[in-house]
C-alpha cells in the first residue's frame, strides 16, 4: 500500500505556511494537517498558494476552535458550531478530507469553563442525552460539510480524555443515526490501542464504511517505531479493503525533529 502521510502543523518549522509545508515535504511527507484558527477563512488563499508552490497537500483541519460543542451553555455550543463550519468551508477550498472534532474533550478538560449536560434519569441519562444532542448538531454540520464536498470527522478518544465516544463503534452509531455522507469518523491508533480489542480488528469492521482519516502514534504517544504498536497488521487490513485516505502523525517526536520525521516516514513505509 502506498501511504499518504501527513503530519500535524506543530511538526513543521517555519514562519510562513509555505516554509512549514516545505519542511514537511523535505522530510518525505505528502501533506499537512492544519490546526484550525478562528480566522482561517482570511488566510485560506495563502494556504492554498503555499500548497501549490510546495506540492504539499492539506489533508485535514484539526479543530482548534472556540467554545465547546457539547457544553450545556448554548452560547458555547453556537460558537463551536460556527468555528467548525468555517473549518469545513476552508477544508473544501483546500481540497482536504474534512475537519476533525472530538465531541466531549473540551468539556471534560475545562470544567471551569463549560458545564456537562445534566443527568435527566429516568428520562435520559447523560450519555443518552449527549448522543441526542450530537445527532442533532451533526445533522446540521454534515449538511454544511456536504455543500463543501468534505466531511466532519468525529474522533473517538480514550476514556481518560473524554467520558465516552471512545471506540469506533460509537462513531459508527452516530453516523448511522445521522445517515449523511458528510458525517464520518477518524481512527487514532493511540486511542485505539487503549480502547479497542485490536486496532486491526476495529479497522476490519469499520474502516470501509466510516473511517475517512487516521491519526498515527505509537503506544507511548511518540512517533511510530518507538513503542510496541503493531502497524503492519492494521496496514494490511487497509490495503485489503482498498482504503486510500491520509494518515497524519499526531504524537511527540523523539530526538532531533527533522531526523525523527525522516526515520518515522521510512519506518511507516516499511510496514505497509
N, C-alpha and C positions, 0 to 999 in steps of 0.2 A: 504494500500500500504506500502510495506517495503522500506523505504527511504534509498538511498545510499548517505550518506552525506560526503562531502569533505570540506576543508577549504583552503583558500589561504595560501601560505607559511608564510606570515607575522603573522599569528595567532599562529604559532608554536614557541617553545622556545627550545634552544639547540645549541651547537656549530657544530654539525655534522648533516647530513641528517638523520641518524639513531635516534639520540636524538630528532630531531624535529618531525619525524614520530611517535615515541613512545609517545611523548607528546600529539599528536592529538588522537591516539588510546586510551590513558588513559582517554581522555575527552569524548569518545564514538563515535568518528568519524571513518569513513571507509577508507578515502583517503585524499591525499594532492593534492592541485593544485599548481604546481611549477611556480615560476616566471622565465621566460626564461632568460638565460645568454648567451653571445656570445660563451663561451667555453663549452657549455652544453654537446657536444659530448665527451669531455675529462673527464667528471665526470659521464657519464651515467651508467657506470658499478658500481660505488659507490652507485648511487641512486638505481639501481636495487637490489643490495645486501641489502641495508637498507630496501627496501620494503619487501624482502623475510624474513628478520630477525624480522621484526616488525608486519608483516601481514597488513601493511598499503599500499593500492594501490595508484597508481598515476592516478588521474582522468583525468588531463589535464595539458597543459602548457600554461600559460597566457603570451603573448608576452611582453618581456621587451627588445626587440631588438633595434638595432640602425637604424638610418635613418628614412624615412617616406615613406610608400608605395604609397601614393597619392601625393607626392610632385612634383612640376614642374621640380625639378632638377633630372636629370637622375641618377646621381651617388648616390643620397639619396634613390631613389627607388630601385636601384640594391642592395644596402646594406641591405635594409629591406627585400627584396626577399630572399637574401642569408641567413640571420638570420632565417627567417620564415621557410625556407626549412630545416635548421638544427633542429629547434624545432619539425617539423613534423617527421623527421627521429628519433629524440630522443623519441618522443611520441610512435612511432611504436615499438621501442626497449623496452619501459617500459610498454607496454600494455595499454596505455592511449587512450582516445577517440580521441584526436587531439590537435591542437594548436589554441588558440584564438587570434583574431586580430580585433581591431576596426579601420575601414579604415581611418577615417579623423581626429581622435583626435590629433595625433602628429602635423599635420599641423596647426590645429586651436589653439592649446595650445602653440605652439612655433613659432609664426610668425617671430621672429628674426632669426630663423634657416632655415625655409622652406617656400617656396612660393606656394600658391594655384594655381591650373591650371587656365588659363585665361578664361574670358567670350568671346567666339567667336561668339556671336549672330550677325546676324541671322543664322549663320551656326550651332553653338552649344552653348547653354547656359552652365554655369559652371557645374550644376548637370548632364546634359546630357553627357558632355564630361568626367566628372569623372566616370560616370557609364560605359561608353565605355571602359575607361582605366581599371576600376576594373574588368570588364568582361574578358578582355584580360589577366590580371595578374592572375585572379582566375583560368582561364583555365589551365595556366601553373602550378600554385600551387596545384590545385586539382589533376592533373595528378601525380605530385610527391607524394601527400598525399595517393592516391590510391596505389601507388607502395609500400608504407609503411604500408598499411592496416589501415589508420586513415583518419581523416577529417580536413580540415581547417575550423575553426568555426568562422564565421563573427558575430560580436557583434553590434547590434543597440544600440546607446547611445542617451540620451536625447538631446534636441536642444541646451542646454547650454554647452555641451561638444563637439559636432560636428554638423556642419551645417545641414546635412541631413544624411540619413541612420539611422533614428530614430525609426522606427517601424518594427515589424516582417515582415510586408508586403514588405518592402524594401529588406530584406534578402531573402524572398521567390522569389521575382522578379529576383534577382541576380542568385539564384540557378537555376531557370527555364531557364534563358538565357544561363547559362554555361552548364547545362544538364549533370553534372558528379556527381557520388556518393561521390567524395572526397570534395565536397563543400556543407556545411550545415551551420546552424546558431545556435547561443546560445541565450537564453532568460534571461534577467536580470530583476528581479521583481522590483528593484528600478527604473530603466529607464522606464519600462513598466507602473509603477504607474503614471508617468508623461505623457507619450505619447499615451498609448493605452486607448481605451474606458473602457475596463476592462481587468485585467490580465487573468481571466478565459476565457473570450470570445476570446482573441487573441490566447491562447493556444488551445482552441477548434478548431480553424480554421487552425492553422499552425503546432502544435506540432508533430502530427503523421508523417508528410512527411518531415519536415525541421529541427526541433529542436533536437539537439543531446546532449545538455548540458544546465544547468541552473545555474544562479547566484542568491543567496538569500540575501536579505537585507530588512529591514522594511522601512516604508515611510520616516523616518528621517535618513536613511542610517546607523542606528545602527543595532545590531543583532536582528533577528526576535523576536517579542514579546514585543518590546519597542516602537512600533508605532501603526498605525491604518491599516496596510495592512492586508487584508483577505487572509490567507494562505489556509484555509480549502477548499474554492471553487476551486482554481486552482489545488490543490492536488487531488480533486475529479475528475476533468477533466482528469488529467494524469492517474489516476487509471483506469478510464473508457476506455481509449484508449490503455491501456497496456504499457504506456511509462516506461522505466526502466533505464534511464540514471542517471548520477551523478548530484547532486545539491551541489554547492560549496558556502560557506559563503564568500561573498565579501562585507565587511561592517566594521563598527567600533564596538569594544566591549565597554561595559559599566561596570564599576566597575572592580573588580579583574578578570583577564583574564581567568584563569582556571575555576573559579566558573561560570563566564558568559558563557563560552563554554558549560559546562555541563548543565546549565539551558537551553541554546538555543537548544541543542540536544533533551532534554526532551520535550521542547515546540513544536518543529517541529514534532517530532514523535506523539505527542498528536493530531496534526492537520490532520494527514494522515488517 
